[in-house]
Amino acid sequence: MTVPSHNQLYELRQQVVSLEEKNERLAQALTAARTRIEELGAQVDSLSRPPASFATFLEAHADDGSIDAYVGGRKMNLAAAASLRTERLAVGQEVRLNESLVAVEAAGYEETGTVVGVEMLVDERRALVRVHQDEHRIMHVSGKIEPGTLRVGDTVVADMRNGIVLDVVERPDVEHLLLEEVPDVSYADIGGLGPQIQQIKDTVELPFEQPELYREHGLKPPKGVLLYGPPGCGKTLIAKAVATSLAASIAAKEGGERARSYFLNIKGPQLLDKYVGETERQIREIFSRARDRAAAGIPVVIFFDEMEALFRTRGSGISSDVETTVVPQLLAEIDGVEALHNVIVVGASNREDMIDPAILRPGRLDVKIRIERPTREGSLDILSKYLTADLPLRAEAVEAAGSRESAARALREAAVDELFARVPKNEYVELAYSSGAREVLYVSDMVSGALLAAVVDRAKKLAIKDFLATGTRGIDVEHVRAAVREEALAGEDVATAVNPEEWARVNARGRGERVIDVRPLFGGASGRIGGARGDAEETDERAGAGDERLARGESAGAVEDSGRPLREFDPARSGGLI
């Protein structure tokens, strides 16, 4: 027997390795071919499979595993494959059927349909919708819509063939104007307006709370209320509080913990549209939304802020006479609210004289409530909402006052004393009226709830800066007084605005006279407010200014009007202002 040489053994080993590599490549090729054959077979099966159909799920039956579904508009009872988890299916969800009409796979929801409006909720899973003006249908509510989220008046997409409400949609042209639900504002959050709040309670809430008594006495609830007065004095807050109070009243009457009301907040300037007919259409949409909500017995407050911007007097020649079509549209909608008994229109304006008189006549916005600037007592009440005992107060002030509440009260009184001091340094402007009278306005004549809130915020910021600089924590009297001075100085642009019409808007005191001249009494030159000079110097300056006016021929005689000095005004010496 011949023994292979070393070289022969090496060659044989090389041949074995080569054959193993070829065998491995062949095995890989066979595996890839098998996979490809399987893929082609699946494709052939898929191409040869009959077309699948879909059904819209309604209900599952646990006893036999079948489901009720709409197939092509027909309600059918279908068998379900064991792999299909029928307990997870929701109303309106689509399921795929095989050639034997067996439900084999869950799918999604249809995304198209007919846009309709919800008129009433029959129960949690059924709704009455308005298809056309005189056509209504009761439909199932899709499982895509969370329970309790569907509301009366919502615009929805509906599957009319199968009778299912699929989804809620928004109307972007109107939705951005609407703030629904109950605002988180109550009468307790409003200070200094006790009489006005009581008046609006008697006007708006009493008809909702005592409808039987109103019917017994032959009274109809008012359709609308106009809140008018200077800006920043709480008109919008009162309107929001009305919606909150109505919801609470309805809840107490029905014995529930919480009821709903709706607050539709409409900004007058936002409603204006450059395209003809668009503003009128949006007004119709707003009142349509209110009618839908009110039809379910839910109180609805439609609040028009800055009402004079939209509903100006017709024929005034302002805004390209757009009011000639917008005002009649509003009048028609307000008159249509009469039969609802659940809708109240609230308007707010600081230029009520510019609103079309037809809107303000009895039977429309027939209740008019003037929101005055806060008095000294009212200012203290307003400050009590912002400057409270739970704020960080200076420890020395708390110790001196004896309690945190007493210290907070002292801060509020200091702020009011600074604001309402009728001293020369607090002189704001001098107004000249068409009758010849002149009036000096002080900082106290410009007080509003918004200004008082701003004063408190400034005091808080000053306290923070003081803490960072000195390490002493808490709000002090000096912070409050400085905040008053700074806030007054921040209104310098208002005081120096010499446009009489603008001052008629800002002052809005109901004198019934036209402002023809405005003379600032402070500013960079005079330094009347927040200046470093003493009271004696300021008094002398005031006396000097009076001498100058006498030298110009102005009378020094004063006429009292609400505690403010009025001086006679000679048009002949007005420098051609008339």
C-alpha positions in Angstrom: 0.0 0.0 0.0 1.4 3.3 -1.1 1.5 5.9 1.6 0.5 9.4 0.3 3.2 11.9 0.5 2.9 15.0 2.5 2.2 17.1 -0.6 -0.6 14.8 -1.7 -2.3 15.0 1.7 -2.1 18.8 1.5 -3.8 18.8 -1.9 -6.5 16.5 -0.7 -7.3 18.7 2.2 -7.5 21.7 -0.1 -10.0 19.9 -2.3 -12.1 19.0 0.7 -12.2 22.6 1.9 -13.1 23.8 -1.6 -15.9 21.2 -1.9 -17.3 22.3 1.5 -17.4 25.9 0.4 -19.2 25.0 -2.8 -21.6 22.9 -0.8 -22.4 25.8 1.5 -22.9 28.2 -1.4 -25.2 25.7 -3.0 -27.2 25.3 0.2 -27.6 29.1 0.5 -28.7 29.3 -3.1 -31.3 26.5 -2.5 -32.6 28.4 0.6 -32.9 31.6 -1.3 -34.7 29.8 -4.2 -37.1 28.2 -1.7 -37.8 31.6 -0.1 -38.4 33.2 -3.5 -40.7 30.3 -4.5 -42.7 30.9 -1.3 -42.9 34.6 -2.0 -44.1 34.0 -5.5 -46.6 31.4 -4.2 -47.9 34.0 -1.8 -48.2 36.6 -4.5 -50.0 34.1 -6.7 -52.4 33.3 -3.9 -53.0 37.0 -3.2 -53.6 37.7 -6.9 -56.0 34.8 -7.2 -57.8 35.5 -3.9 -61.3 36.9 -4.4 -61.7 40.6 -3.5 -62.3 41.2 0.2 -65.2 43.3 1.4 -65.7 45.4 4.5 -68.4 45.7 7.0 -69.2 48.4 9.6 -69.3 46.9 13.1 -72.4 47.5 15.4 -72.5 44.8 18.1 -70.8 41.5 19.2 -72.6 38.5 20.5 -70.5 36.6 23.1 -72.8 33.5 23.1 -72.0 32.4 19.6 -69.1 34.7 18.7 -71.0 36.4 15.8 -71.2 40.1 15.2 -73.9 42.5 13.8 -72.6 44.8 11.1 -73.7 46.8 8.1 -72.6 45.3 4.8 -73.4 47.5 1.8 -76.1 49.3 3.7 -77.7 46.0 4.9 -77.6 45.0 8.6 -76.3 41.4 8.8 -75.3 38.9 11.4 -71.8 37.6 10.5 -69.5 34.9 11.8 -66.2 36.0 13.1 -62.9 34.2 12.9 -61.4 32.9 16.1 -58.4 35.2 15.7 -60.6 38.3 15.7 -61.0 39.8 19.2 -64.6 41.0 18.9 -64.7 42.4 22.4 -62.2 45.0 21.3 -64.3 46.2 18.4 -66.2 49.6 18.6 -69.3 50.9 16.9 -68.5 52.3 13.5 -65.2 50.4 13.2 -64.6 48.6 9.9 -63.8 44.9 9.7 -62.5 42.9 6.7 -64.5 40.0 5.4 -63.3 37.0 3.4 -65.1 35.5 0.4 -67.4 33.6 2.8 -68.4 36.9 4.6 -66.6 35.9 7.7 -65.1 38.8 9.7 -61.4 38.1 9.8 -59.6 41.3 10.6 -60.2 44.6 12.3 -59.7 47.8 10.4 -60.0 51.6 11.1 -62.8 54.1 10.7 -64.2 55.7 7.6 -62.9 59.3 7.4 -65.4 60.8 4.9 -69.1 61.4 5.1 -71.8 64.0 5.3 -71.4 67.0 7.6 -74.5 67.4 9.9 -75.3 69.1 13.2 -76.1 67.5 16.5 -79.6 68.6 17.7 -80.0 66.4 20.8 -78.3 63.5 22.6 -80.7 60.6 23.0 -78.3 58.7 25.2 -74.6 58.2 25.5 -74.4 56.3 22.2 -77.2 57.8 20.1 -77.7 61.3 18.8 -80.4 63.2 17.0 -78.8 65.1 14.0 -80.2 67.6 11.6 -79.6 66.5 8.1 -81.5 69.3 6.3 -83.8 72.0 7.5 -86.8 69.7 7.9 -85.0 66.3 8.1 -83.7 64.7 11.3 -82.2 61.3 12.0 -81.2 59.4 15.1 -77.8 57.8 14.6 -75.3 55.7 16.5 -72.3 57.4 17.9 -69.0 55.9 16.8 -66.6 54.4 19.3 -64.0 56.9 17.9 -65.8 59.6 19.9 -65.0 59.4 23.6 -68.1 59.0 25.8 -69.4 62.4 27.1 -67.4 64.5 24.7 -70.2 64.9 22.0 -72.3 68.0 22.6 -75.4 69.5 21.3 -74.6 71.9 18.4 -71.4 70.0 17.4 -70.7 69.7 13.7 -70.0 66.0 12.9 -69.2 63.7 10.0 -71.8 61.1 9.6 -72.1 57.9 7.6 -75.6 58.5 6.3 -75.9 55.0 4.7 -75.3 53.2 7.9 -76.6 55.8 10.3 -73.4 56.4 12.3 -71.8 59.6 13.6 -68.1 59.1 12.8 -66.2 62.1 14.1 -66.5 65.7 15.4 -65.2 68.4 13.0 -64.4 72.0 13.6 -65.6 75.0 11.6 -62.4 77.0 11.5 -64.1 80.2 10.1 -66.2 80.5 13.2 -64.5 78.3 15.8 -61.7 80.7 16.4 -64.3 83.3 17.5 -66.0 81.0 20.0 -65.0 80.3 23.6 -67.3 77.7 24.9 -67.9 76.1 28.3 -68.2 77.9 31.5 -65.4 80.5 32.2 -63.6 80.1 35.5 -64.8 83.5 36.7 -67.3 84.2 39.5 -68.9 87.3 41.0 -66.6 86.8 44.0 -63.6 87.5 41.7 -65.0 91.0 40.8 -64.5 93.8 43.2 -66.1 97.3 43.4 -69.2 96.5 41.3 -71.7 95.3 43.8 -74.7 97.4 42.6 -74.0 96.5 38.9 -73.7 92.8 39.7 -77.0 92.8 41.6 -78.6 94.6 38.7 -77.4 92.0 36.2 -78.5 89.2 38.5 -82.0 90.6 38.6 -82.0 91.1 34.9 -80.4 87.9 33.6 -80.5 85.2 36.2 -83.9 85.7 37.7 -85.8 84.7 34.6 -83.7 81.5 34.4 -84.3 80.7 38.1 -88.0 81.6 38.3 -89.5 81.1 34.8 -92.9 80.2 36.3 -93.2 83.5 38.1 -92.3 85.3 34.9 -94.9 83.5 33.0 -97.5 84.1 35.7 -96.8 87.8 35.6 -96.8 87.9 31.8 -93.1 89.0 31.7 -90.6 88.0 29.0 -86.9 87.6 29.8 -84.7 90.3 28.3 -83.0 89.4 25.1 -79.9 91.5 25.7 -77.8 93.6 28.1 -75.4 96.4 27.2 -72.5 96.9 29.6 -71.0 100.3 28.9 -68.4 102.5 30.5 -64.7 103.2 30.6 -62.2 100.5 29.5 -60.7 98.2 32.0 -63.5 98.4 34.6 -64.8 94.8 34.5 -67.3 94.6 31.7 -65.8 91.4 30.3 -65.4 89.9 33.7 -69.1 90.5 34.5 -70.2 88.8 31.3 -68.0 85.7 32.1 -69.3 85.6 35.6 -72.9 85.6 34.3 -72.2 82.3 32.5 -70.6 80.8 35.6 -73.5 81.9 37.8 -76.1 80.6 35.4 -74.5 77.2 35.4 -74.4 77.2 39.2 -78.1 78.2 39.3 -79.2 75.5 36.9 -77.2 72.9 38.9 -78.8 74.0 42.2 -82.3 73.9 40.6 -81.8 70.5 39.0 -80.1 69.1 42.1 -76.9 68.2 40.3 -73.4 68.9 41.4 -72.5 70.8 38.2 -74.4 72.0 35.2 -73.2 73.5 32.0 -73.6 76.8 30.3 -71.9 78.2 27.3 -70.1 81.4 26.8 -69.6 82.5 23.2 -67.0 85.3 23.3 -67.1 87.3 20.1 -64.5 90.0 19.5 -66.1 92.7 17.3 -63.0 93.6 15.2 -62.2 89.9 14.6 -65.7 89.3 13.1 -65.1 91.9 10.4 -64.2 90.4 7.0 -63.2 92.1 3.8 -65.3 89.9 1.6 -68.9 90.9 1.1 -71.4 88.8 3.1 -68.8 87.0 5.2 -69.4 89.0 8.3 -73.1 88.4 8.0 -72.6 84.7 7.5 -70.4 84.4 10.6 -73.1 86.2 12.6 -75.6 83.7 11.4 -73.3 80.8 12.3 -72.8 82.2 15.8 -76.5 82.5 16.5 -77.1 79.1 15.0 -74.6 77.6 17.4 -76.4 79.4 20.3 -79.7 78.0 19.1 -78.3 74.5 19.0 -77.0 74.8 22.5 -80.1 76.4 23.9 -82.4 73.8 22.4 -81.0 71.3 24.9 -82.0 73.5 27.8 -78.4 74.8 28.3 -78.0 78.5 29.1 -76.0 80.4 26.4 -74.4 83.8 26.8 -73.3 85.5 23.5 -70.8 88.2 24.5 -69.9 90.9 21.9 -66.9 92.7 23.1 -66.0 96.1 21.5 -69.5 96.2 20.1 -69.1 99.7 18.6 -66.4 98.3 16.2 -69.0 96.1 14.5 -72.4 97.6 14.9 -71.9 101.3 14.3 -74.7 103.7 13.6 -75.9 103.2 10.0 -75.3 106.0 7.7 -72.3 107.3 9.7 -70.0 106.9 6.7 -67.5 104.9 8.8 -66.1 101.5 7.8 -67.3 101.9 4.2 -70.9 101.6 5.4 -70.4 97.9 6.1 -72.7 98.5 9.1 -75.7 98.9 6.7 -75.8 95.1 6.2 -74.2 93.9 9.4 -76.5 95.7 11.7 -79.7 94.4 10.1 -78.3 90.9 10.3 -77.7 91.2 14.0 -81.2 92.7 14.5 -82.8 89.8 12.6 -80.8 87.3 14.8 -81.7 89.0 18.1 -85.3 89.0 17.1 -85.1 85.3 16.4 -83.8 84.5 19.9 -87.2 85.4 21.4 -88.6 81.9 21.4 -85.6 80.2 22.9 -85.7 81.4 26.5 -82.1 80.2 27.1 -80.1 82.8 25.2 -78.9 86.1 26.5 -76.9 88.6 24.4 -74.4 90.7 26.3 -72.6 93.6 24.6 -69.7 95.6 26.0 -68.6 99.0 24.8 -66.9 102.1 26.0 -68.4 104.1 23.2 -72.1 103.3 23.5 -72.9 106.5 21.5 -71.5 104.9 18.4 -73.7 101.8 18.5 -76.8 101.9 16.2 -79.8 103.0 18.2 -81.9 100.2 16.7 -79.8 97.7 18.6 -80.3 99.5 21.9 -84.1 99.9 21.7 -86.5 98.1 24.0 -86.9 94.5 23.0 -83.3 94.0 21.9 -80.5 95.2 24.1 -83.0 96.9 26.3 -81.2 96.7 29.6 -78.3 99.1 29.9 -75.9 98.9 32.8 -73.2 101.5 33.2 -69.9 100.2 34.7 -68.3 103.2 36.5 -64.7 103.7 37.4 -64.2 102.3 40.9 -64.5 104.7 43.9 -62.1 104.7 46.8 -64.1 101.9 48.5 -64.5 100.0 45.3 -60.7 100.2 44.7 -60.1 98.8 48.2 -62.5 95.9 47.3 -60.7 95.3 44.0 -57.3 95.4 45.6 -58.5 92.8 48.2 -58.7 90.3 45.3 -55.0 90.9 44.3 -53.1 92.1 47.4 -53.9 89.3 49.8 -52.5 88.1 53.1 -51.0 85.0 51.6 -48.5 87.0 49.6 -44.9 87.4 50.8 -45.2 90.5 53.1 -42.4 92.4 54.8 -41.9 90.9 58.2 -41.6 94.3 59.9 -44.9 95.4 58.4 -46.7 92.2 59.6 -45.2 92.7 63.1 -46.2 96.3 63.2 -49.8 95.6 62.0 -50.3 92.7 64.3 -51.3 90.1 61.7 -50.8 89.3 58.0 -54.4 90.4 57.2 -53.9 93.7 58.9 -50.6 94.2 57.1 -52.3 93.4 53.7 -55.1 95.9 54.5 -52.5 98.6 55.3 -50.8 98.0 51.9 -54.2 98.3 50.1 -55.0 101.5 52.0 -51.6 103.0 51.2 -52.1 102.3 47.5 -55.5 103.9 47.5 -54.3 106.9 49.5 -51.6 107.4 46.8 -54.0 107.0 43.9 -56.8 109.2 45.2 -54.8 112.0 46.7 -56.1 115.1 44.8 -52.9 117.0 45.0 -51.0 118.8 42.2 -48.6 115.9 41.7 -51.5 113.7 40.7 -52.9 116.1 38.1 -53.3 114.3 34.8 -54.8 116.5 32.1 -57.0 119.5 31.6 -59.9 119.0 29.2 -61.8 121.7 27.4 -65.4 121.0 26.4 -67.5 122.5 23.7 -69.6 124.4 26.3 -66.5 126.3 27.3 -65.9 124.5 30.6 -62.6 123.1 31.5 -61.9 120.1 33.7 -58.8 118.9 35.5 -58.5 115.2 35.7 -56.4 113.5 38.4 -54.9 110.0 38.5 -57.9 108.9 40.5 -60.1 109.8 37.6 -58.3 107.2 35.5 -58.5 104.4 38.0 -59.8 101.0 36.7 -59.7 97.5 37.8 -57.0 96.7 35.2 -54.9 99.6 36.5 -55.2 98.3 40.1 -54.2 94.8 39.1 -51.2 96.3 37.2 -50.2 98.3 40.3 -50.1 95.1 42.4 -48.1 93.3 39.8 -45.6 96.2 39.8 -45.3 96.1 43.6 -44.6 92.3 43.5 -41.8 92.9 40.9 -40.3 95.7 42.9 -40.3 93.4 46.0 -38.5 90.7 44.0 -35.9 93.1 42.8 -35.4 94.5 46.3 -34.9 90.9 47.7 -32.3 90.2 45.0 -30.5 93.4 45.8 -30.7 93.5 49.6 -31.9 90.0 50.7 -34.9 91.5 52.5 -38.0 89.5 51.6 -41.6 90.7 51.2 -43.8 93.5 49.9 -43.7 96.8 51.7 -45.6 100.1 51.7 -42.8 101.7 49.7 -43.1 99.0 47.0 -46.8 99.8 46.7 -46.4 103.6 46.6 -43.6 103.3 44.0 -45.8 100.9 41.9 -48.5 103.6 41.9 -46.1 106.3 40.7 -44.6 104.0 38.0 -48.0 102.9 36.7 -49.1 106.5 36.5 -46.0 107.4 34.6 -46.6 104.4 32.3 -49.8 106.2 31.2 -48.0 109.2 30.1 -48.7 108.4 26.5 -52.4 108.4 27.3 -52.2 111.7 29.1 -50.2 113.4 26.4 -52.5 112.2 23.6 -54.0 115.5 22.4 -56.6 113.9 20.2 -59.9 115.0 21.7 -61.9 112.1 20.3 -59.5 109.7 22.0 -60.0 111.4 25.2 -63.7 111.3 24.8 -63.3 107.6 24.5 -60.9 107.3 27.5 -62.8 109.6 29.8 -66.3 108.4 28.9 -67.9 110.2 31.8 -71.2 110.8 30.3 -71.1 114.6 30.3 -72.7 114.7 26.9 -70.2 117.3 25.7 -67.6 117.2 23.1 -63.9 117.4 24.1 -62.3 120.1 21.9 -58.9 120.5 23.6 -56.5 118.5 25.8 -53.7 119.9 27.8 -51.3 117.6 29.6 -50.4 118.7 33.1 -47.4 116.4 33.5 -44.8 114.8 31.5 -41.1 115.0 30.9 -41.0 118.7 31.3 -43.3 119.2 34.2 -42.5 116.1 36.1 -45.9 116.3 37.9 -46.1 112.6 38.7 -43.3 110.8 40.4 -41.1 113.9 40.5 -38.5 114.5 43.2 -39.9 117.9 44.2 -41.7 118.5 47.4 -45.4 119.3 47.8 -44.8 122.9 48.6 -42.8 123.5 45.4 -45.5 121.7 43.4 -48.2 123.8 45.0 -46.3 126.9 44.1 -45.9 125.7 40.5 -49.6 125.0 40.4 -50.3 128.5 41.7 -48.0 129.9 39.0 -49.8 127.9 36.4 -53.0 129.4 37.6 -51.6 132.9 37.3 -50.5 132.1 33.8 -54.1 131.0 32.9 -55.4 134.3 34.4 -53.0 136.2 32.4 -54.3 134.6 29.3 -57.8 135.8 30.2 -59.2 132.6 31.6 -61.6 132.8 34.4 -60.6 131.5 37.8 -64.1 130.7 38.8 -64.8 127.1 39.3 -68.0 125.1 38.8 -68.3 121.9 40.8 -69.0 118.7 38.9 -68.5 115.4 40.8 -65.9 117.1 43.0 -63.8 118.2 40.0 -63.0 121.9 39.2 -64.5 123.2 36.0 -63.2 126.5 34.6 -65.0 128.7 32.2 -63.6 128.5 28.7 -63.6 131.3 26.2 -63.7 130.0 22.6 -62.4 133.4 21.5 -59.2 132.8 23.3 -58.8 129.1 22.3 -56.3 129.8 19.7 -58.5 128.7 16.8 -59.4 125.3 18.2 -63.0 125.6 17.1 
